[in-house]
Amino acid sequence: MQEFRYVILGGGMAADAAALGIRELDADGSIAIIRNDVDEPYTRPALSKKLWTDPSFDEDDNFLGSASATGARIHLQTQATEVDPHARTVRTKNERFTFEKLLFVTGGEPKTLDLEEGERVIYFRRFSDYRRLREFSGQNLNIAVIGGGFIGTELAAALVQNNTTTTLIFDDETLCGSVFPPDLATSFHRLYQDRGINLIPGTKASGGRVEDDHVALDYGGASHKFDAVVVGLGIEPSAQLAESAGIATDDGITVDESLQTSHPGIYAAGDVARYPDHILGRQRVEHVDNATTMGTMAGRIMAGSGETYTHTPYFYTNVFDFGYQAVGTVSSDLRTVEDWQKPQAEGTVYYLNDDDRVQGVLLVNLDGGLDTARTIVAEDWPHSRSDLVNRLP
């Protein structure tokens, strides 16, 4: 039996932020971080961004230093198998932990297809996945990336910039066509082509198998050979442990405005938490701004703060010389109003529903403007084009 005031299940950026949040109000309370990973907490965005593009930033720079900063005891390669909310215990294979406050920051597991993970098949999520993929890069090997979302597009850009022959396979007919308005999607698609990436649009990989020193990947009615395959199709929230403990779940772990679950003294934050956003309604957000801000708030609340989580997070990406930040819902199913300083290179896209209410704001290659974007999304009235053009500088 190990006794702690705070037990944190999961060891990503939300866990690190929670431990720091606890320490803002409780300097001495014991903290355990139970993490089924070989690495201590690290920054996840760098795995598909900075570690590939910034020579001055190496693997050691990517660790967060959670133990030294907070005094938390980090239990690596440890899988929690049972939570008893009433006895306030967490069981692992070999140990039992007691807690006064418990936080789920269990994140999620990558979505898979009919292709077994192995040395040449990587479902990209962890630092160890980055290391494995890095071994294949820079050798002019032929690597397939599956998925046209954040992870897929970032990894394809990272690989091709590191002397790797790269094929990107994705559902949309135009890269990011389900997110961007048509002209911006066409420009983004062309950017990848111009950088030498082989694009396979409108295609789903059905599966594959490892054959000797290559992977046979099935798509488009045929089998195609690659030296390695990396999959970035998003995640499924890891809520099974909470559900088994009788804690309410719904596409993640359901929490209230204080990030508390359906059981008192037990909280959730980060990718796994489904929370009430005061602007957007109930959300589950898989982005770093939400993970760190919510994690910090969860730690403070567990340590006795009477605060509530009122932050509306943003999300972002940076590939080649293209970057954007966004708030709310960005989808090509919505009507858009575009306000460009430089067409498809610098400007703002507003996403409106059928009632002309702004649902999301996309800022392309712009600095600042996020607070104004949040304000606009919160304005619950119809907007015309003239209301929006030049609203953001």
N, C-alpha and C positions, 0 to 999 in steps of 0.2 A: 504494500500500500504506500503510495506517495501522495502527500497532502499539499495542495496548492490553493491559494486564494483565487487565482485565475487560471483557467485552462483554455488554451486556444487550439482548436482542431483545424489544421491546415497551416502551411508555412509560406505563403506567398507574400505579396506586397501589402495586402490587407492585414495579414498577421503582424508584420513588422510595424505597420502604422498603428495597429491596436495596442501593441506593447508600448510604443512611444506615447500613445494617448493615455494609457493607464499611468505611466510615469509622470505625466503632467500634474496629476492629482494625488497619486499614491506612490510615494518614493520607496516604500519598503515591501509592499504586498508581493508575495511569491507568484511567479508566472511560469507556466509550462507551455511550450509550443510543441505540439505533437504533429510530426510531418513525415509523410510517406514518400520521401525523396532522399537522394544521396547528398544533396547540397543544402546548406543553410539558406535563409531567404535571400533572394536576388531580385533585380529589376527585370521583369518579363519583357517589356517593350524592346529592350536592347538586343534580345535574342533574334529579332528579325530586322533590326534597324542598326543601331550604333556600333555594335560589335562587328558588323560587316563593312561599315563605311568610314569609321573614325580610327585611323591607325594609332592614335594616342590613347585610345580606350581599350583596355584588354580585359581578360576574364576576371582577374583579381579586382578590377575596378567595379565589377558588376555586382559584387556582394554588398549587402546592406549593413552588415555589422550589427545585427539585431542583438546578439548576446552581449557584446561589449557595451552597447548603447543603453540597454535596459536591464541587464542582469537576468534575462529570461533563460531558463534551462530548455535547450532545444533537443528534442528526441528525434533523431533522424532515422530513416528507414523503419518507421514505426507506424503501423496501421491500426487506427481505432476500430474496434469490432462491435462495440456496444456502448450505448449511453443510457443510463438509468436516471431520468430527471428527478425522481422522487428520492432515491438514495444519494443523488448528486455524485455519481461515479462515472468514470469512463474506463472501459476495459480495452486492453490491447492483447496481443497473443500471450505475452509473458508478464504483464503488469496490470495494476489497477490504480487509477488516479482518483482522488476526491477533489471537489471544487466547491467554491462558494458562488462563483460566476463562471459561466461557460460561453464561449464564442465559437460558432461555426463560421469558418472562412475556408471551406472545403473546395471552393472553386468548381471545376468541372473536368471532365475527361473528353478527349478528342472524339469527334464523330468518326466512325470507321466505315469502310466498305469491305467487299469480299476479297481482302488482300491481307495476308498475315504479316504482322509487324516483325521486323528482323533487322539485321545489319544493313540491308539495302532498302528497307521499307520503313519510313519514319513518319509516325503520326505526331506532328510537331506541337509540342507544348512546353517541354522542360529544358533546363540548361543542358542536360545530358543529350537531348535531341539536337540542340545546336552543335554540340561537340561532334556528334556523329555525322551530321550533315556537313560540317566544316571539313571533315576528312575527305569528303568527295569533291569539294570545291577546289578551284584553282588548278585543275589538272586537265582541263578541256574534256572532261567526261560529260556524258549526256544524261541530264537529270530532268525528270518530269515533276512538275508541281501541279497538284490537283486542288482547285479552288480559286475563285476569282474575287474573294472577299479580302479583308484586311491582311490575314496571314499569307494567303496565296500570292497576292500582288506584291507584298513586301519581300517575301522570300524569292520570288522570281527576279525582282530587281536586285536583291542582294547577290544572288548567284551569278547573274550575268555580269555584274560589276566585279566579280572575282573570278574571271576567266573560266566560266563554266557554261557549256552549251545547255540552254534552258528551253524547255517546252512548258507552256502554261495551258492547262485544260480547264475550261469553265463553262457554266451553264448559259450565261447570257450570250446573245448574238453579237453584242459589242461589249468590250470589257467595261464592267461597272454600269452597264446599260440599265440595270434595275435600280440604280441609285442616282445617276447623273442625268440631266436633260440631254437630248440626243447629240447636240453639237459638242458638248463637253465630253460625253462618253466617246464620241468618234475621235476627238483630240487625244484623249487618254489612251485609247486603243492604239492610235498611231504612234504615240510616244514609246510604247512597248515594242512595237514592230521596228521602229527606227533604232532602238537599242539592241536589236538582234535577237529578240525573244521570239520563238516560234509559237504563235497563238493558235489554239484549237478551240474556237468558240462554239457555243450551242451544243456542247458535248458533255456527257457524264461518263466517267470511267465506271464500268460495271464490276471490275475486279481484276485479278491477275494472280501471278505466282512467281516465285523466285526459281530461276533455272540456271544452275551453275554460277557464273559470274555476272549475271544480269537479271533484270526483272522483266517479265513478259506482262505488259499491261493491256487490258482489253477495253477498247472503246471504238466507236464508229464501225462496229461489225468486224473488227480485225484485232490481231494481237501485235503490239509494238514493243520493241526492245529498248530498255534504258539501263544505264549503269546503276541508277538508284531512283527511287520515287519518294517524294515527300508530300504528305497530305495535310492540307489546312482547310478543313470544312467546318470550323467552329467547334463548339463544345456542347455536351449535355451536362447540366448542373448536377453536382454530386450531393444529392439530398437524401439518398437512401438511408443513411445512418440516422438522420433526424426523423424521417418517416417511420422507421422501425421503432423509434423511441416514442411514437405517438405525437410528435410535433407536427403542426399543420404545414403542408407543402402544396405548392401549385406552380409547376414550372420553376422550381427552386424552393427555398425555405421562406415562408411567409412571415414578415415582420411588420410591426407597427411603426409609428413615427419616431419611437424611441429605440428602434432596431431590435426590440424584444420579440421573441417568438411567442407562440401560443402557450408556452410554459414560462412562468416567472423565473427570472434569474438566468435565462438562457437566451442568447442573442445570435444574430447572423449578420454578416456583412460581405461586401465584395460581390464577385461574380455569382455566387449562389443565392444571394438575398433578393427576394421580391418585395419591394418596399413601396410606400405611397409617396410619389413625387408630387409636390404641391402645384406644379405647373402641368406635368404630363400625365398625371394619374399613376396607377400602379405599374411599376417597371421592374425589370431585371436587367442590369447593365453590365456588359463584359468589357469594361475599359478602365484604364489605369487611374484616371481622375476620380472615378467613382470608388475604386478599390482603396485608394489611399485616403481620400477625404472621409469616406464612410467608415473605414477601419479606424482612423483616428477618433472619430466621433463615438464609435462603439466602445473603444477603450475608455474614453472619458466618461461615458454614461455608466459603464460597469463600475468605474471607480467612484461613482457617486454624483456625477453631474446631472442636473435636471434638464439638460438640453434635449432638443429634438433634431432630427436630420432634415434640413430644409434645402440642401444643396441640389441644384440641377446640374448634373455633370455634362462635360463635353467629351467628344472623342476626336481623334486626329490620326493622320497618317503622313508620312514623308517618303516619297520614292523619287529617285533621280532629282530633278529640279522642280518637282511638283509636290505641293503640300496643301493640306486643308485641315480645318477645324470645323466641327459641326455641333449643333445643339438641337435636340428634338428628333423628329422623324424625317429622314431624308429618303425619299422613294420616288421613282419615276411614275408610280401610280398616282401621285398627287400632281396638281397643277403647279407650274413653276413661274416665278417672275425672276428674270435675270438682270443683274445690274453690274456691267463689266466696265472696269477701267482699261483693261487689256483683254480682248475677247478670248475666253477659254484659258486665260493665263493669270488674271488677277481681277477678283471681283466677288460678288455675292449672289447666291441663289436662294430664293425664298420658296418654300414648299407650302402650298395652301390646299385645304380640303374643299369640298363642294360648297361649303358655306363661306368661302373666302377667308377663313381663319387660318393664321399661320401656324403650321405644325412643326416646321423645322427651318433652320437657317444653316447654309453651307458657306464658309468663308474660304475662298481659294487664294492661296499665296498672300494672305493678308495678316498683318500683325495687329493684335488687339481686336476689340469689337465683340468679345464673347459676352460681356455683361449686357451690352445693348441687344445682342441676339437673344439672350434669355428674356429680356424685357419685352421684346417683340413677340416671342412665342407665348408669353404670359398674357398678352393683350387679347382678351376674349371678345373680339368684335371683327366684323368683316374689314378686309384691307383691299384697297385698289392698288393698281400698279403705281400710281402717283404717290400713294402713301408710303411706298417702300423704296422706290428708286432714290438714291442719294441719302437714304436714312443712315447707312453705315458709311463712314468716310473711307 
